[in-house]
Amino acid sequence: MVLFLVAVAGVLLNTSAVDAEVLRIGGTGSGLGTVRILASAFEKKHPHLEVQVLPSIGSSGAINAIAQGALDIGLVSRPLKREELLFGLMVTNIYKTPFVLATERRTPAANLSHEDLARIYKGETKLWPNGERIRIVLRPAADADNVIARGISSKMSDAIDKALLREGMVVASTDQECIELIEMTPGAIGFSTLAQIMAEGRTAKILSYNGVFPSRRSLMNGTYPLSLELAFVTKPDRSFAVRSFIDFVHSPKGMEILETLGSIPFKDKQ
C-alpha cells in the first residue's frame, strides 16, 4: 500500500511538472534583466507557472512575435508604429528608468554636458582628459536609443548622423552587446539604462549629465531629463498566466522590485 501511494505521488508530481503552464516573454534587451528578476519572484508565488525570458529580439521582433503567437508577452521600448497598430495588440505601460551615459569603468570622466556629448559624437572631441582615445559604441540608426539621444538637441541629432556615417565605428545590435562592449573596451562610451545596469549587475561607469547624476529620485523630481519607457504588448485575449504576471508586476511587490532597480513603475495598467 505504501509503495502504491509513493508511486501515485510520483505520477502526480510528474504530471504537475508536465502540466505547468509556460509563459514566454521576450523583446527589447534593456528590460530583460528586470523581467528576469520579476519572473523569479512571480514563480515563487505561482509555482504552477513557468516563465521563460528569451534572448533579446528588440521591440520590433517582440511585436511581430506576439502577432504571430510565438510569444505570450512582448517587451517594447517604443510606441507601436502605424502598421503595427493593425495587429490589434494591447499595450500595458510598465516602468520608466533613467537613460544614461555609460563608459568603461576606468574612464577619467564623471560628467558630460549636452555640448560635450555632441562634440564627442560629431568627432570633434577625440580624447579623454588623460589622452586616451574615445571609442563610441553606437546603435543602429532606427534604434530607440538613438531616438532618445536625437531628442537632446538638433546638434546631437546631427552628431549621431555623422557618427553613423564614419568608417570603422562600432555598432552594437542589442542592448546586451552594447553594454558588454562598453565594459570591455578602453575609453568606450555609449548609452544604456539605469535599470539594465542594475538588474544585470554591470560594471560600466555611469556618468552625470549636465551636472545631474541619473537616479530614480532625480528622474522623479525632473532634474534628470533623459528616460526610457518600457511596456508589455499582448494579444487582447490574454491567458490566465499572462494576466497573472501583469497583475504581479503592478502589485506592491512588483513595484517594489522595479523601484529597487532604479525605475519608476506605472501604476495604471493601461
LUMTOR-859747 format. One line per 2 residues: number of its first residue (from 1); their letters; for each residue x, y, z of C-alpha. Coordinates in pm, 1 decimal. Example, Ala and Ser with C-alpha at 12.3 -4.5 7.8 and 13.67 -1.06 7.14 Angstrom:
BEGIN
1) AS) 1230.0:-450.0:780.0; 1367.0:-106.0:714.0
//
This chain:
BEGIN
1) MV) 0.0:0.0:0.0; 279.8:237.5:91.2
3) LF) 459.2:163.9:-235.8; 135.1:226.4:-423.6
5) LV) 89.9:568.3:-259.1; 450.9:660.9:-331.6
7) AV) 403.2:562.5:-694.5; 83.4:768.6:-721.5
9) AG) 255.5:1066.5:-562.2; 536.4:1035.5:-815.9
11) VL) 290.7:1032.9:-1102.3; 112.7:1338.8:-965.8
13) LN) 440.5:1525.2:-926.7; 545.1:1439.0:-1280.1
15) TS) 202.3:1537.5:-1412.5; 224.0:1868.9:-1227.9
17) AV) 562.1:1938.2:-1384.7; 437.1:1844.6:-1730.0
19) DA) 116.7:2045.7:-1692.0; 295.4:2361.2:-1565.3
21) EV) 195.0:2644.5:-1796.0; 487.8:2815.0:-1967.3
23) LR) 484.8:3191.2:-2014.3; 717.4:3312.4:-2290.9
25) IG) 846.6:3669.7:-2265.7; 1090.4:3843.3:-2499.6
27) GT) 1171.9:4173.7:-2661.4; 1398.4:4470.2:-2609.1
29) GS) 1719.9:4379.9:-2431.5; 1724.4:4678.8:-2195.9
31) GL) 1438.4:4535.0:-1991.6; 1517.6:4162.9:-1994.1
33) GT) 1727.8:4166.4:-1676.6; 1448.4:4344.1:-1490.4
35) VR) 1188.8:4098.5:-1622.7; 1403.3:3802.1:-1514.0
37) IL) 1408.4:3934.4:-1157.4; 1032.3:3992.8:-1168.2
39) AS) 980.8:3644.4:-1313.7; 1180.3:3479.8:-1036.2
41) AF) 966.8:3648.0:-769.1; 649.4:3568.2:-962.9
43) EK) 729.7:3197.2:-989.0; 765.1:3173.7:-610.7
45) KH) 405.5:3290.6:-578.9; 283.7:3084.7:-875.2
47) PH) 479.7:2755.0:-872.3; 242.2:2608.9:-1133.1
49) LE) 355.5:2873.1:-1383.6; 698.0:2878.6:-1551.1
51) VQ) 835.0:3199.2:-1704.8; 1082.0:3175.0:-1991.1
53) VL) 1262.6:3503.5:-2062.6; 1413.0:3472.5:-2408.4
55) PS) 1723.2:3649.3:-2550.0; 1686.6:3996.9:-2698.1
57) IG) 1489.2:4027.6:-3022.3; 1420.9:4401.9:-2997.5
59) SS) 1088.6:4584.0:-2986.2; 1002.0:4513.4:-3349.9
61) GA) 1081.0:4145.4:-3304.8; 861.5:4129.2:-2995.5
63) IN) 565.2:4293.1:-3167.5; 584.4:4059.3:-3465.6
65) AI) 630.2:3755.6:-3241.0; 318.2:3844.7:-3039.8
67) AQ) 115.9:3895.5:-3357.6; 225.6:3551.9:-3482.4
69) GA) 166.5:3377.3:-3149.9; 533.6:3297.0:-3091.0
71) LD) 541.8:3491.0:-2759.9; 291.9:3546.1:-2480.0
73) IG) 427.4:3884.4:-2366.6; 644.2:4120.6:-2568.1
75) LV) 866.1:4383.1:-2406.1; 897.6:4706.9:-2603.1
77) SR) 1080.0:5036.4:-2556.4; 895.1:5241.1:-2816.7
79) PL) 537.5:5314.3:-2924.9; 380.9:5089.3:-3186.0
81) KR) 415.7:5208.9:-3544.0; 108.4:5278.1:-3757.7
83) EE) 130.6:4944.6:-3938.3; 182.2:4760.6:-3607.3
85) LL) -137.5:4906.9:-3465.7; -324.6:4699.9:-3724.7
87) FG) -233.9:4386.4:-3526.1; -482.6:4496.6:-3259.6
89) LM) -243.6:4432.4:-2970.8; -283.8:4556.7:-2614.4
91) VT) -13.5:4780.9:-2468.4; 48.2:4790.1:-2092.6
93) NI) 288.6:5050.7:-1954.2; 532.7:4901.4:-1703.8
95) YK) 802.2:5146.7:-1595.2; 1042.2:5418.4:-1696.5
97) TP) 1407.2:5436.8:-1599.9; 1689.7:5687.8:-1646.9
99) FV) 1853.2:5670.4:-1989.5; 2222.1:5703.6:-1909.5
101) LA) 2567.6:5766.3:-2047.5; 2795.4:5476.5:-1961.8
103) TE) 3170.0:5435.5:-2000.4; 3434.4:5173.7:-1931.7
105) RR) 3485.6:5191.6:-1555.0; 3842.1:5333.5:-1568.0
107) TP) 3748.8:5624.4:-1794.9; 3857.4:5951.7:-1629.8
109) AA) 3523.9:6132.4:-1666.2; 3237.5:6194.2:-1426.4
111) NL) 3012.3:6437.4:-1608.6; 2931.0:6542.5:-1963.3
113) SH) 2716.5:6831.3:-2080.5; 2495.2:6804.9:-2386.7
115) ED) 2753.1:7016.8:-2570.4; 3034.2:6782.0:-2466.2
117) LA) 2831.1:6486.1:-2585.2; 2755.4:6640.4:-2923.7
119) RI) 3123.5:6721.1:-2980.7; 3221.4:6361.7:-2895.7
121) YK) 2967.9:6206.7:-3133.1; 3048.1:6458.2:-3405.4
123) GE) 3413.6:6358.3:-3381.9; 3540.3:6698.8:-3269.1
125) TK) 3646.1:6568.8:-2926.0; 3850.1:6254.9:-2976.9
127) LW) 4036.7:6209.5:-2646.0; 3950.2:6182.3:-2276.9
129) PN) 4133.9:6421.1:-2037.4; 4409.0:6162.1:-1980.5
131) GE) 4479.7:6140.4:-2353.8; 4301.9:5808.9:-2403.5
133) RI) 4109.2:5771.0:-2726.5; 3730.4:5798.7:-2701.3
135) RI) 3560.3:5496.1:-2856.8; 3188.7:5536.7:-2921.3
137) VL) 2963.1:5231.6:-2915.5; 2675.4:5316.6:-3148.8
139) RP) 2333.3:5160.4:-3200.1; 2152.9:5101.9:-3534.4
141) AA) 2007.8:5419.6:-3684.1; 1641.8:5343.5:-3604.7
143) DA) 1704.9:5207.3:-3254.2; 1507.2:5355.9:-2964.0
145) DN) 1832.4:5469.8:-2800.1; 1905.9:5694.1:-3096.3
147) VI) 1552.6:5833.7:-3091.6; 1603.5:5945.9:-2730.8
149) AR) 1956.3:6073.5:-2794.4; 1844.6:6269.8:-3100.3
151) GI) 1584.7:6438.9:-2883.0; 1856.7:6600.7:-2673.6
153) SS) 1916.3:6869.6:-2934.5; 1941.9:6927.6:-3308.8
155) KM) 2322.0:6933.6:-3264.1; 2312.9:6589.6:-3105.4
157) SD) 2087.6:6453.9:-3379.2; 2330.2:6582.4:-3641.5
159) AI) 2624.9:6440.6:-3445.7; 2467.5:6092.9:-3436.9
161) DK) 2411.0:6104.9:-3813.3; 2775.9:6192.9:-3865.0
163) AL) 2894.0:5921.0:-3626.8; 2689.4:5655.2:-3807.5
165) LR) 2846.1:5757.9:-4138.9; 3207.4:5744.3:-4018.4
167) EG) 3402.8:5435.8:-4121.9; 3525.9:5193.8:-3859.6
169) MV) 3261.2:5277.4:-3599.0; 3135.2:5002.5:-3367.5
171) VA) 2758.4:4941.6:-3389.1; 2602.8:4711.1:-3127.4
173) ST) 2293.1:4528.5:-3245.4; 2145.2:4462.5:-2898.6
175) DQ) 2138.9:4632.4:-2559.3; 2340.4:4346.5:-2409.2
177) EC) 2606.0:4369.1:-2679.1; 2623.2:4744.1:-2629.7
179) IE) 2687.2:4735.7:-2255.0; 2931.5:4445.0:-2293.0
181) LI) 3133.5:4640.3:-2548.5; 3131.8:4946.3:-2323.2
183) EM) 3259.2:4739.5:-2030.1; 3540.6:4567.9:-2220.9
185) TP) 3665.3:4849.3:-2447.5; 3913.9:5103.7:-2304.2
187) GA) 3781.3:5457.9:-2343.2; 3438.2:5338.9:-2456.8
189) IG) 3119.1:5541.2:-2421.9; 2761.3:5463.9:-2514.0
191) FS) 2402.8:5468.8:-2395.2; 2226.2:5228.7:-2160.1
193) TL) 1965.1:5247.0:-1885.8; 1999.6:5253.2:-1509.9
195) AQ) 1761.9:4955.9:-1477.3; 1961.0:4739.9:-1717.7
197) IM) 2292.2:4815.5:-1548.0; 2148.5:4744.2:-1201.4
199) AE) 1944.7:4435.7:-1296.7; 2233.6:4274.1:-1483.9
201) GR) 2498.7:4369.7:-1227.5; 2704.7:4553.2:-1487.2
203) TA) 3039.7:4717.6:-1409.3; 3011.2:5007.6:-1654.1
205) KI) 3056.8:5354.7:-1508.3; 2750.3:5580.0:-1515.2
207) LS) 2817.7:5948.3:-1586.3; 2634.3:6255.4:-1466.2
209) YN) 2466.0:6453.0:-1741.5; 2466.5:6833.3:-1724.3
211) GV) 2579.8:6800.2:-1362.3; 2296.6:6568.3:-1253.1
213) FP) 2353.4:6202.6:-1168.3; 2084.2:5970.0:-1306.2
215) SR) 1876.2:5807.4:-1034.5; 1517.4:5720.9:-964.3
217) RS) 1489.6:6030.5:-745.3; 1644.1:6272.1:-996.5
219) LM) 1414.3:6135.0:-1268.3; 1110.5:6172.2:-1042.7
221) NG) 1186.7:6531.0:-943.7; 1263.0:6632.6:-1301.5
223) TY) 1626.7:6730.2:-1255.0; 1741.7:6440.2:-1474.6
225) PL) 1576.1:6473.5:-1816.6; 1650.9:6150.1:-2006.0
227) SL) 1441.6:5834.7:-1966.7; 1337.3:5518.3:-2146.3
229) EL) 986.1:5376.8:-2106.3; 912.0:5004.9:-2116.0
231) AF) 577.9:4840.2:-2191.6; 428.9:4496.1:-2244.1
233) VT) 241.6:4408.0:-2562.4; -0.1:4116.9:-2570.1
235) KP) -290.4:3984.3:-2768.4; -631.1:4105.3:-2641.9
237) DR) -737.5:3754.3:-2534.6; -487.1:3728.7:-2251.5
239) SF) -441.7:3388.9:-2089.6; -459.8:3335.7:-1715.0
241) AV) -79.0:3322.3:-1698.6; -40.4:3649.4:-1888.3
243) RS) -297.8:3827.3:-1670.8; -138.0:3686.9:-1354.9
245) FI) 211.5:3806.6:-1449.3; 95.6:4157.0:-1544.2
247) DF) -105.5:4179.8:-1221.5; 205.6:4077.4:-1026.3
249) VH) 420.5:4342.3:-1196.7; 165.1:4605.7:-1091.1
251) SP) 130.7:4464.2:-739.6; 308.4:4622.7:-438.9
253) KG) 578.1:4352.8:-457.7; 631.8:4403.8:-830.4
255) ME) 653.1:4781.0:-792.8; 896.1:4740.9:-503.1
257) IL) 1125.3:4534.0:-726.3; 1108.5:4794.5:-1001.7
259) ET) 1188.1:5074.7:-759.2; 1493.5:4892.6:-621.2
261) LG) 1620.5:4866.6:-980.1; 1615.4:5243.4:-1029.4
263) SI) 1282.3:5260.6:-1209.3; 952.4:5441.6:-1171.1
265) PF) 662.7:5195.8:-1209.2; 349.0:5293.3:-1393.3
267) KD) 60.9:5220.7:-1157.9; -201.4:5235.2:-1431.4
269) KQ) -208.7:4907.7:-1626.0; -322.1:5077.4:-1946.3
//
